[in-house]
Amino acid sequence: MTQSHAPPLPSPKERRRLREAKSLSQADVADKMGVTRETVRSWETGRTTPRGSKREAYVELLTAQDPVTTSADTEDETGVRTGIEAEAEAEVTARQEPYTEAETDRGVEAEAEAEADSDEEPAPPPPALTPPQAFDALYAFCTPALVRQTYLLTGRRELARESVERAFQLAWHRWPEVAVDRDPAGWVRATAYEYALSPWHRLRPRHRHPEAPPADAADRALLDVFLKLPPMYRRTLLLYDGVGLDLPETAAETEASTPAAASRLMHAREAVAERLPELAAPDELHRRLTVLAATERLRAAKPRSVRYGSEHRARTWTRAAIAFTVLLIGATSLTLRTAPDHYEPPMAPGATVRGLPPRAASGPLSDEQLELHAFLKSQMVSGPERLVPEAR
C-alpha cells in the first residue's frame, strides 16, 4: 500500500517552543484545532502524533509566522518511520510512559505565564443553555454528518436515519450523563454505530428487501466493497479514514487496543485496494468516502420530535413495567387465595383381591314374586300365620 506524504512536524520540544513563542496556551491550541487539551499535551510530549488534516493544520498553526526550523529537527523528522505499524508502536510505547512531574509543572507554568502576559480582557461567559437548547444544538451539529456515516456503515437509508434518531433519543434520556461527557458527539456516534450494526436487524421483514444503490457506478462499486468488509473492520476504516479520528481514539471507540485497531485498518485498506486499486492511497479513499456520503440526501427528524419520541418511549416503558408489576402481584395474590392451606394425601389406587367368592346380589323380582310381595303386605299382621316381634 502507498503512504501519502505528510508535512514534516517539528520535534516535541520545538512544538512547545513555537507555541510559547506565539503566546498560546494549550487550551488555545486545542480550541483552534478542535481537540481536547490532553491531546495537545500528548502532541507536545511526543506521546502521540497528529495525522491527516489535523497534522497539516497543526504544522501551519505552529510555523505560520516562524517557518525556520533547525536542520537537526529536519533530520530527526525525516528519520521517523511512516505507516500505521510505526504509529501504533510509538503510541503503545508512549502509553507506558506517563507524564513526569517536571513536565506537568513546566506545562502549568508556561500556561500561567502566557495568561499573565496577555493584556486582553477575558471574554464574558456565554449565556447558559437550557437542556433542550443544548440538546438541539448538539443534534443540529452532529446529525447531518452522522446520518451519512451510518449510511456508509449499513448501506440502508432508513436504518441510518433510525439509528441516529435512536441514539439521540437515548442521549436525551441520559442527558445528565451525556452533557458532562468529554465528547458528547462521540458518545452519540458510538451509540448510533452500535445500533446500526446490531445483528437483529436482519430478522426484520424490511431487511430482506435491498434498497436502491447509488446512481454512480464508481459509488456503487465502493459501497459494495465497503459493505463486504467485516463490521468491525468497516467501522474502524470509517472512523479513521472517513471521520478522521486518530488511531488511539479509533481504538477507544471500537473498544480495542491500538495494535488491534491498526491491524484491522491495514486489512480493511488491503481489501479495498485489492478490489479498487485506485483507492490504495488513504487520502483518495477519504475523499471518495466523503463524496459517496455527500451524494445521498438523507434527512432526519426535527430535534423536538426526537426529544418527544424519547419521552414518549420512556413513558411507554414505564407504564408497561407498572402494568406487568400489577399483573404479577394480582396473580400472586390469587394463587395465595386459592391454594390449599394443608396437605391432603392422595387416595391410593384400588387393588384386586383374589380368593374370595364373588358377591351375590338379588336380581329384579318376577311378576309372581311381585304379586306375592303385594299380597303379604296387604295381610294383617295379627294373624296366626305371621310372627310380629314385640318390643319389651
ABEGO torsion letter per residue (X at the ends): XBBBBBBBBBBAAAAAAAAAAAGBBAAAAAAAAGBBAAAAAAAAAGABBBBEAAAAAAAAAAAAABABBBAAAAAAAAABBBEAAAAAAAAAAAAABBBBAAAAAAAAAAAAAAAAABABBBBBBBBBBBAAAAAAAAAAAAAAAAAAAAAAAAGBAAAAAAAAAAAAAAAAAAAAAAAABABAAAAAAAAAAAAAABAAAAABAAAABBBBBBABAAAAAAAAAAAABBAAAAAAAAAAAAAGBBAAAAAAAAGBBAAAAAAAAAAAAAAAAAABAAAABAAAAAAAAAAAAAABBBBBBBAAAAAAAAAAAAAAAAAAAAAAAAAAAAAAAAAAAABBABBBBBBBBBBBBBGBBBBBBBBBBBAAAAAAAAAAAABBAABAABBBBBBX
